[in-house]
Amino acid sequence: MKTINSTVKTGLITVLFLAMSVTGFSQLAFEKAPVAIAEISLETTTLDYGVIEKNSDGTRTIQFTNTGDAPLIITKVKSSCGCTVPSFSKTPVMANEKGEITVKYDTKRIGKFSKNITITSNATTPQQTFKITGMVTE
């Protein structure tokens, strides 16, 4: 009887050891899998129009690069004022590729201006802001 009990105990211990080993090794494989992320890098944080004339073309473009390793998806670009209208492509920007955001400022308003543009995306920093500045003269 002692040999049957010791054989059963040895078998159970062996099965438990193997089960724990397999479970432990499989978790190590999952923990080491890298996670792809998107990252937006603006060419500048201030887009300066300089001095421009009233009613002149107020359209400018800012470029950015996806420095991450996952596709960058811009979901929204919003201005701090109705006098500035941003536009952007909804097409994902692949890793290490460039994209652009176009900004149109209403040049009918005379004087200095400084407006913020906020970009919302799937990047690790989901919101990024840049500024447009300039002066409209007669």
Residue pairs with C-beta under 8 A, 6 or more apart in sequence:
36 68
36 69
36 70
37 68
37 69
37 70
37 123
37 124
38 66
38 68
38 70
38 71
38 72
38 73
38 95
38 121
38 122
38 123
38 124
39 66
39 67
39 68
39 72
39 123
39 124
39 125
40 64
40 65
40 66
40 67
40 72
40 74
40 119
40 121
40 123
40 125
40 128
41 64
41 65
41 66
41 67
42 62
42 63
42 64
42 128
42 130
43 62
43 63
43 64
43 65
44 62
44 130
45 129
45 130
45 131
46 130
46 131
46 132
46 133
47 60
47 62
47 103
47 130
47 131
47 132
47 133
48 132
48 133
48 134
49 58
49 60
49 105
49 113
49 132
49 133
49 134
49 135
50 134
50 135
51 134
51 135
51 137
52 58
52 107
52 134
52 135
52 136
52 137
53 107
53 136
53 137
53 138
54 107
54 108
54 110
54 136
54 137
54 138
55 107
55 108
56 107
57 107
58 104
58 105
58 106
58 107
59 102
59 103
59 104
59 105
60 102
60 103
60 105
60 132
61 100
61 101
61 102
61 103
62 100
62 101
62 103
62 130
63 98
63 99
63 100
64 93
64 98
64 99
64 100
64 101
65 96
65 97
65 98
65 99
66 72
66 93
66 94
66 95
66 96
66 97
66 98
66 99
67 96
68 95
68 123
68 124
69 95
70 95
70 122
71 92
71 93
71 94
71 95
72 92
72 93
72 94
72 99
72 121
72 122
72 123
73 90
73 92
73 93
73 121
73 122
74 88
74 89
74 90
74 93
74 99
74 101
74 119
74 120
74 121
75 120
75 121
75 122
76 118
76 119
76 120
77 86
77 87
77 88
77 101
77 117
77 118
77 119
77 120
78 86
78 117
78 118
78 120
79 85
79 86
79 103
79 115
79 116
79 117
79 118
80 115
80 116
80 117
80 118
81 115
83 105
83 106
83 109
83 113
83 115
84 103
84 104
84 105
84 106
84 115
84 117
84 132
85 103
85 104
86 101
86 102
86 103
86 104
86 117
87 101
87 102
87 103
87 104
88 99
88 100
88 101
88 102
88 119
89 99
89 100
93 99
101 117
101 119
103 117
103 132
105 113
105 115
105 132
105 134
107 136
109 136
110 136
110 137
110 138
111 135
111 136
112 133
112 134
112 135
113 132
113 133
113 134
113 135
113 136
114 131
114 132
114 133
115 131
115 132
115 133
116 129
116 130
116 131
117 129
117 130
117 131
117 132
118 127
118 128
118 129
119 127
119 128
119 129
119 130
120 126
120 127
121 128
